[in-house]
Amino acid sequence: MTKFAPFDAADYLTDEKTIAEYLSAALDDPNPDLLLVAVRDVARGMTQLAKDTGLGRESLYKALTPGAKPRYDTVLKIIHALGVKLTAAPTHV
């Protein structure tokens, strides 16, 4: 029997370009929880992210839990702290 190590997307999110592409793919999915999961995958170390955003660790965990409805300003702080930005593009190109 072959054993596999659990997959952890964070192992492959090593630079801002890859992180941005990963988050963009999550934004393209119609499931809003996928973005929260993707942001949580990208967030390495909630303690540092809390410092960078000015939010408490507990607040971050709560905001990034699937099913959560975080405020836009919270998501924006997190995205900026991760070194990426959200952009808009036309859907029919």
N, C-alpha and C positions, 0 to 999 in steps of 0.2 A: 504494500500500500504506500502510495506516495503522499508525503505530507507537505503542505504548503504553508508558508508564513502568511499571517493575515496581511491583506493589502492595506496600506496607509498612503493615501494620496499625498499627504504632507511630505513624504520622503522624496517626492519628485517636484515639489514646488520650491525650487532653489533660487529663482531669480524673479525680478519684477515682471519681465515679459511673460514668463510661464504663468505666474500668478494672475496677471491680467487676462490671459487667454482662458484660464480655468474659470475665473469669475464671469467672463463674457459668455462662456458656454452655459454656465448656471443661469445667467440672466435670460438666455434664449429659451430655456425650458419653461413651460407653462406652470409648473409646480413652484409656488413661491417659497416653499420650505427648502428647496434645493439651493437657493442662494444663501440661506442661513447656514446650511450644512457646509457649503463651499467656503464661506467666510470663516467658519469655525475650523475647517481643515487648514486654511491658510494661516490662521492666527497661531503663531508659535509662542507659547508662554503667555498666559493670560495676565500674569503679573506685569510684564513689560507692556502689553497692550493696554492694560488699565492705566499705567503711567502715561503712555503716549496719547491716550484719549481723554484722560481726566475723569474716567468712569471707574466705578468700583468693580472688582472682579466678579462679585455676585451678580451685579447688573449686567455685565458682559455675558456671563453664562446664561442668564435668563433671556437676554435679548437674542442670543444665537441658538436657542432651543427650537427645534422644529415645532411649528404651530404658534410660535411667538409672533407678536405684531409690534416689532420695535419701531420707534419713532424714526422719521427720516433723518433728523439731526444725529441720532445715535448711529445709524448705519453710515452716514457720511463721515462722522468722526472715525469710525472703525476703518472704513475704506481708505481714508487719507493716511491714517496711522500705518496701514499696510503698504503704503507707497504706491498706490494706484488711484485712478480716478474713474468715475462713471462718465460715460459719454452717450449721447443720443445719435442715432443714425436712422435714415429712412428705412422702412420695412420692405419696400419694393424698389429694389435697385436694378 
